[in-house]
Amino acid sequence: MVANPKQAPERTCLATGEVKDKEHMVRFVLAPDGALTPDVACTLPGRGVWVTATREALETVVKKQAFSRGFKQPVKATPELVPQVENLLRALLLHWLALANKSGEAVMGFAKVEAALKGEALAIVFLAADAGPADADKIQSLTGWKQVELCSLLNRTELGRPFGREEAVHVAIKPGGIAAQMQKEIRRLAGFCATGAL
């Protein structure tokens, strides 16, 4: 008898009541003082409630004050929670990008990204959200014929930070565990951004 493949952990969304893979959700806990705390890395202790990682879902929970129902006690949530969660997800993605750089799994700059695309397998190519049309055309023409995820969620300044640079426009990530984690974070962050992965 063939064993069933291991299923990813699932949680119920406080906004919709749907059961989803928790990799597509954001966890919230209560601090010891009762303050609502986003736990985007899922590392904080205590009972958590889960919301689908989209701006719409979190706005719904805040508007309906559903966190009180989820935690079975009065919980204050303000509209500022939505941009706070987006910023935390953005910081988490940048954390993984910095780890990719330190481990030698990232390359930066158009020439290096172009060479990597032509010569080896890649998992993700980042194009700065504020890149010019020419930069976008060049990188899209290179990634269009390969199975490479193209992401445009971070601006030049954000992309440059993990590399100790003032800015960067093109960054590529080699396949591996870090890339897989980054792809999960890209999906969650995309739910809060006007533009997602291209």
Buried (B, 14 or more C-beta within 10 A) or exposed (E): EEEEEEEEEBBBBBBBEEEBEBBBBBBBBBEEEEEBBBBBEBEBEEEBBBBBBBBEBBBBBBEEEBBBEBBEEEBEBEEEBBEBBBEBBBEBBBBBBBBBBEEEBBBBBBEBBBEBBEEEEBBBBBBBBBBEEEBBEBBBEBBEEEEBBBBBBBBBEBBBBBBEEEBBBBBBBBBEEBBEBBBBBBBBBBBBBEEBBB
